[in-house]
């Protein structure tokens, strides 16, 4: 697991480092700018190539020549000196446009501008806002840049009269607004002008220009992944080629419009010590430092590779040691979803799996199942009789169950107190009286709604989530899932490419099927039924509800990645053996 941060949590961690005397805000800004430059050169090594001094760019300015960016005070620490050594970067001098905003994100931009200039780049710096109102550290770096070059105001007519043909722009740095933005960004037209100015001469990389966002693309809420304001559709937003964030990813990089807006996200280490790492600060301390009094805003996690010992089986155990999962099914002709869940539960390691269809559907299911057993359940009395066998330790309710059958059987199943996954019809059946449904749930339940099912069970929460984000930090999918879990009294796995999993006590994690883990093939009928089976199988094996949901979500996407294009739901369980071998399980 990796820790994710909200904007307030990141500010609190930085401030704790500054207050401790470990580092100054100015040095953190210098580290950030240097890290951005190094990350850009790591991403595109051709931008950092060496050349002869006879190249077209000529020698870069020498800091010792009187153009030192550190004017008057606050000389840079020794370990930054190497980054300031002037050198040409190619036989043709590279050009960058750096767009700086009115806060500390803009200060980071001025550091980037200075370091690129001192490496031989031609840099054009723009400021959106009033230099007199810059925060102290940003103002210092503005002044350092002014000792080297001009700052143009990013206003409507700034590009009027500029030559239509030039030598080309290699890089645009978006340092207008970062994680602290709390209101809609009204400067999209200025940003668009800058992009249009450079577009005629961009060297395209995989069809995209080299646009680098510092922390987040300007205008994106770092907590929610939403664009602030109701008149900024995604196709008009600032879509970065590369987003460089500091110390830790933020929730918004993984949620909503964050992934398609950020391009790729790399983390820049700015040297905050382990005492400032989110995992080492107590929840209460971080609540106090960040000002986020609600438990639900405290550290979220990113689901990553599960530890293999947790998914491995042990050689000295028998099948009942790994649990017995019961999958309730529906009438004849409606059993496909339950069979997918059952196959998922069996493949993920449940020792035994039984499907419980209506009596009239037994023959149909028997023709399709081998290792999976059958136990017909016609009514609630029959279900009570089946559940008298206490070896059934995990239940899956919903896939293909039918609305009326769910209303009859789900309350009986919940009374048994077994670990239970509720999906599909088991959720929709109780949409008219959701609170009565929640009152029947217990702590060993896992709800797995998609967006529509979530809205039916939690209409007020869904309304807040889907409302325009008019100010930041905007209400996020993390907030919504945490609120839903607290109300339901159990774990909620809110499905999507940005799956969010939350427990009633505020624990929360995000599993992102974006970036290098993008798996669009999962948008296929039955994939959610397989996921429900994965969770059920892990519950049968003794996983806690939160651990089962997180592990199942990761394995679900990993199976899709292992198969690739052309995936159908039936393929997902069959990829598990290969995935288990790959992770050493």
C-alpha positions in Angstrom: 0.0 0.0 0.0 1.1 3.5 -0.7 -0.2 6.5 1.2 -2.1 9.2 -0.7 -2.6 12.7 0.5 -5.1 15.5 0.3 -3.8 19.0 -0.3 -4.3 19.9 3.3 -2.4 16.9 4.5 0.5 17.7 2.2 0.6 21.3 3.5 0.6 20.0 7.0 3.5 17.6 6.4 5.6 20.4 4.8 4.8 22.8 7.6 5.7 20.2 10.2 9.1 19.9 8.5 9.6 23.6 8.4 8.5 24.1 12.0 10.9 21.4 13.1 13.8 23.4 11.6 14.7 20.5 9.3 14.2 22.6 6.2 13.0 26.1 5.1 10.2 26.8 2.8 12.6 28.3 0.3 14.8 25.2 0.3 11.7 23.0 -0.3 10.8 25.2 -3.3 14.4 24.8 -4.6 14.2 21.0 -4.2 10.9 21.0 -5.9 12.1 22.9 -8.9 15.3 20.9 -9.2 13.3 17.7 -9.0 11.0 18.8 -11.8 13.9 19.6 -14.1 15.6 16.2 -13.3 12.3 14.4 -13.9 11.8 16.1 -17.2 15.3 15.0 -18.4 14.7 11.5 -17.1 11.4 11.4 -19.1 12.9 12.8 -22.2 16.6 12.3 -22.2 16.9 14.0 -25.6 16.2 17.3 -23.9 19.3 16.8 -21.7 21.8 15.8 -24.4 25.2 17.3 -24.3 26.7 19.3 -27.1 29.8 21.2 -28.2 30.2 24.8 -27.1 30.2 25.7 -30.7 26.6 24.6 -31.0 23.9 27.1 -32.1 22.8 27.7 -28.5 26.2 28.9 -27.4 27.3 28.7 -23.8 24.8 29.1 -21.0 25.0 32.1 -18.7 27.6 31.8 -16.0 26.3 32.3 -12.4 29.6 33.8 -11.5 29.4 36.5 -14.2 27.1 38.7 -12.1 23.9 37.1 -13.3 23.7 34.8 -10.2 20.1 34.0 -9.5 20.8 34.1 -5.8 20.9 37.8 -5.3 21.6 39.4 -1.9 20.8 36.5 0.5 19.8 32.9 0.9 22.6 31.4 -1.2 21.7 27.8 -2.3 22.9 24.9 -0.3 26.0 23.1 -1.6 24.1 20.1 -2.9 22.2 22.4 -5.4 25.5 23.7 -7.0 25.7 20.8 -9.4 22.3 21.5 -10.8 23.3 25.1 -11.4 26.4 24.3 -13.5 25.9 25.9 -16.9 26.0 23.7 -20.0 24.6 23.4 -23.5 22.0 20.7 -23.9 22.0 20.2 -27.7 23.4 21.5 -30.9 20.2 23.5 -31.1 19.3 25.5 -28.1 16.1 24.3 -26.5 13.2 26.6 -25.7 10.7 26.5 -22.8 7.6 28.5 -21.9 7.1 28.6 -18.2 3.7 29.7 -16.9 3.8 30.8 -13.3 0.8 31.5 -11.0 0.3 33.8 -8.0 1.2 31.3 -5.3 3.9 28.9 -4.4 3.2 26.7 -7.4 4.3 29.8 -9.4 7.4 29.9 -7.2 8.3 26.4 -8.2 7.9 27.5 -11.8 10.4 30.3 -11.4 12.9 27.8 -10.0 12.4 25.6 -13.0 12.8 28.6 -15.4 16.1 29.5 -13.7 17.5 26.0 -13.7 16.6 25.5 -17.4 18.2 28.8 -18.3 21.4 27.9 -16.4 21.5 24.7 -18.4 21.5 26.6 -21.7 17.8 26.8 -22.5 16.0 29.8 -23.9 13.2 30.4 -21.4 10.2 32.6 -21.7 8.5 33.2 -18.3 5.0 34.5 -17.8 3.2 35.5 -14.6 -0.5 35.2 -14.0 -1.2 37.7 -11.3 0.5 40.5 -9.4 4.2 40.0 -8.5 3.7 42.3 -5.4 1.2 39.7 -4.0 3.4 36.6 -4.4 4.1 34.7 -1.1 7.6 35.4 0.3 9.3 32.3 -1.0 7.7 32.6 -4.4 8.6 36.3 -4.5 12.2 35.5 -3.8 12.4 33.1 -6.7 10.6 35.6 -8.9 13.4 38.1 -8.1 16.0 35.5 -8.8 14.6 34.9 -12.2 14.3 38.6 -12.9 18.1 38.8 -12.5 18.3 36.5 -15.4 15.4 37.3 -17.7 12.2 39.0 -18.3 8.8 38.1 -16.9 5.8 38.8 -19.1 2.3 39.2 -17.7 0.0 36.4 -18.8 -2.8 38.7 -20.1 -5.1 38.7 -23.1 -2.8 40.5 -25.5 0.5 39.0 -24.4 1.0 37.1 -27.7 -0.1 39.9 -30.0 2.6 40.8 -32.5 4.7 37.7 -31.8 6.2 36.1 -34.9 4.1 33.4 -36.4 7.1 31.4 -37.4 9.9 30.7 -34.9 12.4 28.0 -34.0 9.9 26.0 -32.0 9.1 25.5 -28.4 10.2 22.2 -26.8 8.5 22.4 -23.4 5.7 24.1 -21.6 5.7 24.2 -17.8 2.3 24.7 -16.2 3.0 26.1 -12.8 -0.1 28.3 -12.6 -2.1 26.6 -9.8 -1.2 23.6 -7.8 -2.9 21.6 -5.0 -4.0 24.7 -3.1 -6.6 25.9 -5.6 -9.9 26.6 -3.9 -11.9 28.3 -6.6 -12.5 27.8 -10.4 -9.5 28.8 -12.5 -10.6 31.6 -14.7 -7.4 31.8 -16.7 -8.0 29.0 -19.1 -8.1 31.4 -22.0 -4.6 32.6 -21.1 -3.4 29.1 -20.9 -5.1 28.3 -24.2 -3.3 31.3 -25.8 0.0 30.0 -24.6 -0.7 26.6 -26.0 -1.9 28.0 -29.3 1.2 30.2 -29.6 3.4 27.1 -29.2 1.2 24.6 -31.1 2.5 25.5 -34.6 6.0 24.6 -33.7 5.6 21.8 -31.2 7.6 18.7 -31.7 4.9 16.1 -31.0 5.6 13.1 -28.8 3.2 10.3 -29.4 0.7 12.8 -30.7 1.0 15.1 -27.6 3.1 18.1 -26.9 5.5 18.1 -24.0 3.3 19.9 -21.4 4.4 19.4 -17.8 2.1 20.2 -14.9 3.7 21.0 -11.6 1.7 19.0 -8.9 -1.6 19.0 -10.9 -2.8 20.5 -14.1 -4.0 24.0 -13.3 -7.7 24.0 -12.4 -7.9 20.4 -11.3 -8.9 19.7 -7.7 -6.1 17.7 -6.1 -8.5 16.0 -3.7 -11.3 15.0 -6.0 -9.9 14.9 -9.5 -12.7 17.3 -10.6 -12.3 20.5 -12.7 -13.4 23.3 -10.5 -16.2 25.3 -12.0 -19.2 24.2 -14.1 -18.1 25.6 -17.5 -14.8 23.8 -18.0 -15.4 20.6 -20.0 -12.5 18.2 -20.1 -11.8 18.9 -23.8 -11.1 22.5 -22.9 -9.0 21.7 -19.8 -5.3 21.7 -19.5 -4.3 18.2 -20.4 -0.7 17.5 -19.4 1.8 15.1 -21.0 3.5 14.6 -17.6 2.5 15.6 -14.1 5.1 15.9 -11.4 3.9 15.9 -7.8 5.9 16.1 -4.6 6.5 13.5 -1.8 3.3 11.5 -2.5 0.5 11.1 -5.0 -2.7 13.0 -4.3 -6.1 11.5 -4.3 -7.1 13.6 -7.4 -4.4 12.1 -9.5 -6.3 8.8 -9.4 -10.0 10.0 -9.3 -12.5 11.2 -11.9 -10.8 13.5 -14.5 -7.4 13.3 -12.8 -5.9 10.4 -14.9 -6.9 11.6 -18.3 -5.8 15.1 -17.4 -2.4 14.3 -15.9 -0.9 12.2 -18.7 1.5 10.2 -16.5 2.3 11.0 -12.9 5.7 10.8 -11.4 6.6 11.6 -7.7 9.4 14.0 -7.0 11.3 13.4 -3.8 11.8 16.7 -2.0 13.7 15.2 0.9 11.1 15.2 3.6 12.3 12.9 6.4 10.5 9.8 7.6 9.0 11.8 10.5 7.0 13.7 8.0 5.8 10.6 6.1 2.1 10.2 6.3 2.4 6.6 7.6 4.4 7.7 10.6 2.1 10.5 11.7 -0.8 9.4 13.9 -4.3 9.9 12.6 -5.0 12.4 15.3 -1.9 14.3 14.7 -2.5 14.6 11.0 -6.1 15.7 11.6 -4.8 18.4 13.9 -2.1 19.5 11.5 -4.2 19.5 8.4 -7.3 21.1 10.0 -9.4 18.3 8.6 -11.3 17.4 11.7 -13.4 14.7 10.0 -12.0 11.3 10.4 -13.0 10.6 6.9 -10.4 13.0 5.5 -7.5 11.3 7.1 -4.9 9.3 5.1 -6.2 7.3 2.1 -4.2 4.4 0.6 -3.4 3.3 -2.9 -3.9 -0.4 -3.5 -0.8 -1.9 -4.9 0.6 -5.4 -5.2 -0.7 -7.7 -2.5 1.8 -9.5 -0.3 2.1 -13.1 -1.7 1.9 -14.8 1.7 -1.6 -13.5 2.1 -2.8 -15.1 -1.1 -0.8 -18.3 -0.9 -2.2 -21.6 0.4 -0.3 -23.7 2.9 0.6 -27.3 2.2 -0.6 -28.7 5.5 -4.2 -27.5 5.1 -7.3 -29.2 3.6 -10.1 -27.8 1.5 -12.3 -26.8 4.5 -9.4 -24.8 5.9 -9.9 -22.5 3.0 -13.6 -22.0 3.5 -16.9 -22.8 1.8 -18.6 -20.1 -0.2 -22.3 -20.2 -1.0 -23.5 -18.3 -4.1 -27.2 -17.7 -4.2 -28.6 -17.9 -7.7 -31.8 -17.3 -9.6 -34.3 -19.2 -11.7 -33.7 -21.1 -14.9 -32.1 -19.0 -17.6 -30.7 -16.5 -15.1 -27.8 -18.4 -13.6 -24.9 -17.1 -15.7 -24.0 -14.2 -13.3 -23.9 -16.5 -10.3 -21.8 -19.1 -12.1 -19.3 -16.4 -12.9 -19.2 -15.4 -9.3 -18.8 -19.0 -8.3 -15.9 -19.6 -10.7 -14.2 -16.5 -9.4 -14.6 -17.6 -5.8 -13.2 -21.1 -6.6 -10.2 -19.8 -8.6 -9.2 -17.3 -6.0 -8.8 -20.1 -3.5 -12.0 -20.9 -1.6 -11.8 -24.5 -0.6 -15.3 -25.3 -1.7 -18.0 -23.4 -3.6 -21.7 -24.2 -3.8 -24.3 -22.5 -6.0 -27.9 -22.3 -4.7 -30.4 -21.9 -7.5 -34.1 -22.4 -7.5 -35.1 -26.1 -7.7 -36.1 -25.6 -11.3 -32.7 -24.4 -12.3 -30.6 -27.2 -10.9 -30.4 -29.2 -14.1 -29.3 -26.2 -16.1 -26.5 -25.4 -13.6 -25.5 -29.0 -13.3 -24.8 -29.1 -17.0 -22.4 -26.1 -16.6 -20.6 -26.9 -13.4 -18.1 -29.5 -12.3 -16.0 -28.7 -9.3 -18.7 -26.3 -8.0 -21.5 -28.0 -6.1 -25.2 -27.4 -6.1 -27.8 -27.0 -3.4 -31.3 -25.9 -4.4 -33.0 -23.1 -2.5 -36.6 -22.5 -3.2 -37.6 -20.2 -0.3 -36.3 -18.8 2.9 -37.0 -22.0 4.8 -34.8 -23.9 2.4 -32.1 -21.2 2.8 -32.3 -21.5 6.6 -31.8 -25.2 6.3 -28.7 -24.8 4.1 -27.2 -22.2 6.4 -27.6 -24.6 9.3 -24.3 -26.0 8.0 -21.9 -23.7 9.7 -19.1 -24.7 7.3 -20.6 -22.2 4.9 -18.6 -19.2 6.0 -19.0 -16.7 3.1 -22.0 -15.8 1.1 -22.5 -14.0 -2.3 -25.9 -12.4 -2.7 -27.1 -10.6 -5.8 -25.7 -11.7 -9.2 -28.6 -13.1 -11.2 -30.7 -13.5 -8.0 -33.7 -11.5 -9.1 -35.3 -8.6 -7.3 -38.2 -10.4 -5.6 -36.0 -13.4 -4.6 -33.5 -11.0 -3.2 -36.1 -9.4 -1.0 -37.1 -12.8 0.4 -33.7 -14.3 0.9 -31.2 -11.5 1.7 -32.7 -10.8 5.2 -32.4 -14.5 6.0 -28.8 -14.7 4.8 -27.9 -11.6 6.8 -29.3 -13.0 10.0 -26.9 -15.9 9.7 -24.1 -13.4 10.4 -21.6 -14.9 7.9 -19.2 -12.8 5.8 -21.4 -11.6 3.0 -20.9 -9.9 -0.4 -24.0 -8.0 -1.7 -24.0 -6.9 -5.3 -26.4 -6.3 -8.2 -30.0 -7.4 -7.3 -29.2 -7.7 -3.6 -28.6 -3.9 -3.7 -31.3 -2.8 -6.1 -34.0 -4.8 -4.3 -33.8 -2.5 -1.3 -33.4 0.9 -3.0 -36.9 2.0 -1.9 -36.1 1.7 1.8 -32.3 1.8 2.0 -32.1 2.6 5.7 -34.1 -0.5 6.6 -31.6 -2.5 4.5 -28.6 -0.9 6.2 -30.1 -1.8 9.6 -29.8 -5.5 8.7 -26.2 -5.3 7.6 -23.3 -6.3 9.9 -19.6 -5.5 10.0 -18.6 -8.6 7.9 -20.6 -7.4 4.9 -19.1 -5.9 1.7 -21.3 -3.9 -0.7 -20.0 -3.7 -4.3 -22.1 -1.1 -6.1 -21.4 0.5 -9.5 -22.4 4.1 -10.0 -26.1 3.4 -10.6 -26.5 1.0 -7.7 -24.7 3.5 -5.5 -27.1 6.3 -6.5 -30.1 4.1 -5.7 -28.9 3.2 -2.2 -27.3 6.6 -1.4 -29.2 9.1 -3.4 -28.2 12.2 -1.3 -24.5 11.2 -1.3 -24.6 10.6 -5.1 -26.2 14.0 -5.6 -23.3 15.7 -3.7 -20.8 13.7 -5.7 -22.3 14.5 -9.1 -22.9 18.2 -8.4 -20.6 20.7 -10.1 -17.4 21.3 -8.2 -17.7 25.1 -7.6 -15.0 25.3 -5.0 -12.1 23.3 -3.6 -11.5 20.9 -2.0 -14.5 19.4 -3.9 -16.5 16.6 -2.6 -14.8 13.5 -3.9 -15.5 9.8 -4.6 -13.4 9.1 -1.5 -15.6 11.3 0.6 -18.7 9.7 -0.9 -17.6 6.1 -0.3 -16.5 6.9 3.3 -19.8 8.5 4.0 -21.7 5.5 2.5 -19.6 3.0 4.5 -20.3 4.9 7.7 -24.0 4.9 7.0 -24.2 1.2 5.9 -22.0 0.1 8.8 -19.8 -2.1 6.6 -17.2 -2.0 3.8 -18.3 -0.4 0.6 -16.4 -1.1 -2.7 -17.6 1.7 -5.1 -16.7 0.2 -8.5 -15.2 2.0 -11.5 -11.8 2.6 -13.1 -11.2 4.6 -10.0 -12.5 2.0 -7.5 -12.7 3.4 -3.9 -13.0 1.0 -0.9 -14.0 2.3 2.5 -14.7 0.9 5.9 -17.1 2.4 8.6 -14.1 3.7 10.7 -12.8 5.8 7.9 -10.2 3.5 6.5 -10.1 4.1 2.8 -8.1 3.0 -0.3 -8.2 3.7 -4.0 -7.6 1.1 -6.6 -6.9 2.9 -9.9 -7.1 1.1 -13.2 -5.4 4.0 -14.9 -2.0 4.9 -16.2 0.1 1.7 -16.5 -2.8 -0.3 -15.0 -5.4 0.9 -17.5 -7.7 -2.0 -18.3 -10.5 -0.8 -20.5 -11.4 -4.4 -21.5 -13.0 -4.8 -18.0 -16.0 -2.8 -19.4 -17.7 -6.1 -20.3 -20.8 -7.9 -19.2 -20.2 -10.1 -16.1 -16.9 -8.6 -15.0 -18.5 -7.2 -11.8 -20.0 -10.6 -11.1 -16.5 -12.1 -11.2 -15.3 -9.4 -8.8 -18.0 -10.2 -6.4 -16.9 -13.9 -6.5 -13.3 -12.8 -5.9 -14.2 -10.9 -2.8 -16.4 -13.8 -1.6 -13.7 -16.4 -2.1 -11.2 -14.3 -0.1 -13.7 -13.8 2.7 -14.2 -17.6 2.7 -10.4 -17.9 3.1 -10.5 -15.7 6.2 -9.6 -12.3 4.8 -11.1 -9.3 6.6 -13.7 -7.5 4.6 -11.4 -4.5 3.8 -8.5 -6.8 2.9 -10.7 -9.0 0.8 -12.1 -6.0 -1.1 -8.7 -4.4 -1.7 -7.0 -7.7 -2.8 -9.8 -8.7 -5.1 -9.8 -5.3 -6.8 -6.1 -5.5 -7.5 -6.3 -9.1 -8.8 -9.3 -8.3 -10.9 -7.5 -5.7 -12.8 -4.3 -7.7 -12.9 -6.2 -10.6 -14.6 -7.5 -8.2 -17.2 -4.0 -6.9 -17.9 -2.7 -10.4 -18.2 -5.3 -11.3 -20.8 -5.5 -8.1 -22.7 -7.8 -7.0 -25.5 -10.7 -9.4 -26.3 -11.3 -10.1 -22.7 -14.7 -11.5 -21.6 -15.8 -12.1 -18.1 -15.2 -15.9 -18.3 -11.5 -15.2 -19.0 -10.9 -13.4 -15.7 -10.8 -16.4 -13.3 -8.7 -18.4 -15.7 -6.0 -15.8 -15.5 -5.6 -16.1 -11.7 -3.1 -19.0 -11.8 -0.8 -17.1 -14.1 -1.1 -14.0 -11.9 -0.5 -15.9 -8.7 2.7 -17.4 -10.2 3.8 -13.9 -11.3 3.5 -12.5 -7.8 5.0 -15.5 -6.1 1.8 -16.8 -4.4 
